[in-house]
Amino acid sequence: MSTVEQQLDDLKATITSELPSDISVSSVKYEGPELVVYTRDPKKFAQQGDLIRKLASKLRKRITVRPDPDVLSPPKTARAEIENVIPEEAGVTDLDFHADTGEVVIEAQKPGMVIGRHGSTLREITKSVGWTPEVVRTPPIESSTVSNVRNFLKQERDDRRNILERVGRQIHREEMSDDSWVRITTLGCCREVGRAAFILSTPETRILIDCGDKPGADGEVPYLQVPEALGAGAQTIDAVVLTHAHLDHSAFIPLLFKYGYDGPIYCTEPTRDLMGLLTLDYLDVAAKEGRAPPYESEMVREAIKHCIPLEYGDVTDIAPDVKLTFHNAGHILGSAVSHFHIGDGLYNVAFSGDIHYKDTRLFNGATNDFPRVETLVLESTYGGRNDYQTDQEDSEEKLTEVIKETAERGGKVLIPAFAVGRSQEIMLVIEKAMRNGDIPKMPVHLDGMIWEATAIHTTYPEYLRDDLRDRIFHDDENPFLAEEFNHIDGGEEERQDVADGGPCIILSTSGMVTGGPIMSWLSHIGPDPDSTLVFVGYQAQGTLGRRIQNGWDEIPTSEVGAMGSNGNGGGRGTLKLNMDVETVDGFSGHADRAGLMNFVKTMNPRPEKILCVHGDERSTQDLSSALYHEFNMRTFAPKNLETFRFL
């Protein structure tokens, strides 16, 4: 008998001994990090609300209880009884029964009312029908991404369960080494922005953290082929952890499956959905620009199928010697500071991913409250000596002023913005300014993936700032449903109509002017001296956005490509930018120099070592030096392909 089988037998015996004699356990399985207990007495289990919590505490495992399929009431009967238990105000939109696992997926407009206080309504459902309820939110704005992901995972339930069982056995296998060490190998984003990728290794386990592209650099992949990474085969990676969905962290996650990886991807639920949205768009843009895509869309589906979503604060076994906990990073929807607890109190490493330390309109600020962190891998995008961002209030005032002045002279405001994060932040500022009368009401056109990304934000309000979450729960107060917001469906004719019309605001991808619909808008509006181009996010070196920001007022039409039918695009020549160009700092999703210093300053206890990454050479070295002098700790500004050994 394998050690895992023996372990499951022992767990079954322990659980049985802890339960009242009238509650049976028919089988116990691992599914990913969870222990799944099957019982013929789900109703009795539900009657004793603390039972699962006590078992989880005793066994130190995440436990899910499921009914044996043959004790379930028929779906038709169960449906009527469930609808009777759940308050009508919950707004149930769908019930989906899965007899193989005894689960019923309940989609509702107000999931909190389905869950009930401390899970009371969920227990009531199980007591009534025996089925195990799983609750998901009905998106207030219809999202094709959320719908497609949910339907795909429903179709792939059998395959997914096999994956989870295999992962569960891998996590809970016996440790095979007596050695004690921890290593971090840098595969990208060192002394550069983007191309994030690291390997965290122990004698037992190899974990890849992030796998992204480099903005403005066509096809620069992290150093995946070196022996420390995939050089020994993709199967030698035990797990992938994705801090957030931006392409400079996620673009090459699907590529791993092309190379033969078949293991889990740990991320938050919104990160999973946004990764699907952004990587499919990444392939679409590559095809439109005539570049060979690095992988097929099938690999994106494989990545989604292998995702194991975790919530902030849940301590989760992901390997025999590693526990992972996600914490809010305040950067974009679902972004996570990833804390790894290695061995039994042996060593702790935290990867910040991208962080924003202060609260914004969209998110609560990043969490840095960890029991222990010996080594912190810290982003340094704005770590340079003079990288201080404008106060948010001042930034909002400046943006409002630019919009007002442009509208008064009959022009249009064009804002290149990342679909995820910055766009929603700017939408909230504009909605409030119009509601308060600080700027005149005018159409706000959302082009590219911005509307779809916004729909995903409204699906997961629990990841947003507290007061915004409350507003989204009330449809009549949901700021993203303001009547001024108009979704552009991507048609050139519609863009031309907007260009020919009166004052308006246009938010368009891509945020660094590296392709996408922003190119078309530049051709339509760029020559207009009454209009204004406003940069609200980071413009990486080598991008067209950075060049325009630095004073370029003529763009080769080869950069802009086919730009519509107004005669400016196509062929050789240049497009003259007569529009004003403004930069409004303070809306970045990244902490500035002060925020990064404060993130470290307020950690208790502080780390012993810090690796400053994800910033250009000056930024990483400046931040590393400042942290060393301020806090007397060992700091590094590593290069790519360095390995740090701890212990």
Order of alpha helices (4+ residues) and beta strands (2+ residues): alpha-beta-beta-alpha-alpha-beta-alpha-beta-beta-alpha-alpha-beta-alpha-alpha-beta-beta-beta-beta-alpha-alpha-beta-alpha-alpha-beta-beta-beta-beta-beta-beta-alpha-beta-alpha-beta-alpha-alpha-beta-alpha-beta-alpha-beta-alpha-beta-alpha-beta-beta-alpha-beta-alpha-beta-beta
